[in-house]
Amino acid sequence: MTSLRSLLIASAALALTAVSAQAAPAAGSYKLAIGANTTCAVTLADDGSANFTGDCAQSAGVAKWTAKYNGVELKTAGGETVAILKGKDGAYTGTRFADGRALSLNAEGSAVAQVH
């Protein structure tokens, strides 16, 4: 019975490790595109802030971000969700809740989203 319990505990620990390894994209430099518009440079900082380079008219009100299980959540300064983007191969795509426009967040240059 003890070996079965040990096996179950080890399996649960391994499963939690696998889930957490997929959980969070790394902070870094990205390009944000809304619909078919040109992209806008944004830095997702470790502190959860989203900082746009220069005057970015299409920033969509994004001021914060949070890592999610399989992507990233973009938020306004007040904490309202703008969009939840699903990640794949360093890119994140989804739909803006306010108007249904497509959003994409792509790693800039050699900066590729990494998992923890």
C-alpha positions as CSV (number, residue, x, y, z in Angstrom):
1,M,0.0,0.0,0.0
2,T,2.9,2.4,0.8
3,S,4.5,1.9,-2.6
4,L,1.1,2.6,-4.3
5,R,0.8,5.9,-2.3
6,S,4.4,6.8,-3.2
7,L,3.7,6.1,-6.8
8,L,0.6,8.3,-6.8
9,I,2.4,11.1,-5.0
10,A,5.2,11.0,-7.5
11,S,2.8,10.9,-10.4
12,A,0.9,14.0,-9.1
13,A,4.2,15.9,-8.6
14,L,5.3,15.1,-12.1
15,A,1.9,16.2,-13.5
16,L,2.0,19.5,-11.6
17,T,5.6,20.1,-12.8
18,A,4.5,19.5,-16.5
19,V,1.5,21.9,-16.1
20,S,3.6,24.6,-14.5
21,A,6.2,24.2,-17.2
22,Q,3.6,25.2,-19.8
23,A,2.0,27.9,-17.7
24,A,3.7,31.2,-18.1
25,P,5.3,33.1,-21.0
26,A,8.4,35.0,-20.2
27,A,8.4,38.8,-20.0
28,G,10.0,40.3,-23.1
29,S,9.7,42.4,-26.2
30,Y,6.8,41.7,-28.6
31,K,4.8,43.3,-31.4
32,L,1.1,43.8,-30.9
33,A,-1.2,43.8,-33.9
34,I,-4.9,44.6,-33.8
35,G,-6.7,43.3,-36.8
36,A,-4.7,43.8,-40.0
37,N,-3.1,47.0,-38.7
38,T,0.7,47.5,-38.5
39,T,2.3,46.2,-35.4
40,C,3.3,48.2,-32.3
41,A,6.3,47.4,-30.1
42,V,5.4,46.5,-26.5
43,T,7.5,45.2,-23.6
44,L,5.9,42.9,-21.1
45,A,7.8,43.6,-17.9
46,D,8.3,41.1,-15.0
47,D,6.2,43.3,-12.8
48,G,3.1,42.8,-15.0
49,S,3.2,46.1,-16.8
50,A,2.9,46.5,-20.5
51,N,5.0,49.4,-21.9
52,F,4.6,50.6,-25.5
53,T,7.5,52.1,-27.4
54,G,6.7,55.7,-28.6
55,D,3.2,56.8,-29.5
56,C,1.2,53.7,-30.2
57,A,-2.3,54.7,-31.2
58,Q,-3.4,51.0,-31.3
59,S,-2.3,50.0,-27.9
60,A,-5.9,49.0,-27.2
61,G,-5.8,50.4,-23.7
62,V,-3.4,47.6,-22.6
63,A,-1.4,48.6,-19.6
64,K,-0.9,45.3,-17.7
65,W,-0.5,41.6,-18.5
66,T,-0.8,38.3,-16.6
67,A,0.5,34.9,-17.5
68,K,-2.1,32.3,-17.9
69,Y,-2.0,28.5,-18.2
70,N,-1.7,28.5,-22.0
71,G,-1.1,32.1,-22.9
72,V,-1.4,35.7,-21.6
73,E,-4.2,38.0,-20.4
74,L,-4.0,41.6,-21.5
75,K,-5.6,44.2,-19.1
76,T,-6.3,47.9,-18.8
77,A,-4.7,50.1,-16.2
78,G,-7.8,49.5,-14.1
79,G,-7.5,45.7,-14.3
80,E,-10.3,45.0,-16.8
81,T,-9.5,42.2,-19.2
82,V,-8.9,43.4,-22.8
83,A,-8.2,39.9,-24.2
84,I,-7.0,36.5,-23.4
85,L,-4.5,35.3,-25.9
86,K,-3.6,31.7,-26.4
87,G,0.1,30.9,-27.0
88,K,1.9,28.8,-29.6
89,D,5.6,28.9,-30.6
90,G,6.3,32.4,-29.2
91,A,3.1,34.0,-30.6
92,Y,-0.2,34.7,-28.9
93,T,-3.5,35.2,-30.6
94,G,-7.0,36.0,-29.5
95,T,-9.9,38.4,-29.8
96,R,-10.4,41.7,-28.1
97,F,-13.5,41.5,-25.9
98,A,-14.8,45.0,-26.6
99,D,-15.2,44.7,-30.3
100,G,-14.2,41.2,-31.4
101,R,-11.2,42.4,-33.4
102,A,-8.3,39.9,-33.7
103,L,-5.2,40.5,-31.6
104,S,-1.8,39.0,-32.1
105,L,1.3,39.3,-29.9
106,N,4.5,38.1,-31.6
107,A,8.0,37.8,-30.1
108,E,10.2,40.5,-31.4
109,G,13.4,39.6,-33.1
110,S,15.3,36.8,-31.3
111,A,13.2,37.3,-28.2
112,V,11.1,34.1,-28.0
113,A,8.6,33.5,-25.2
114,Q,10.0,30.9,-22.9
115,V,8.2,28.8,-20.3
116,H,9.2,28.6,-16.7
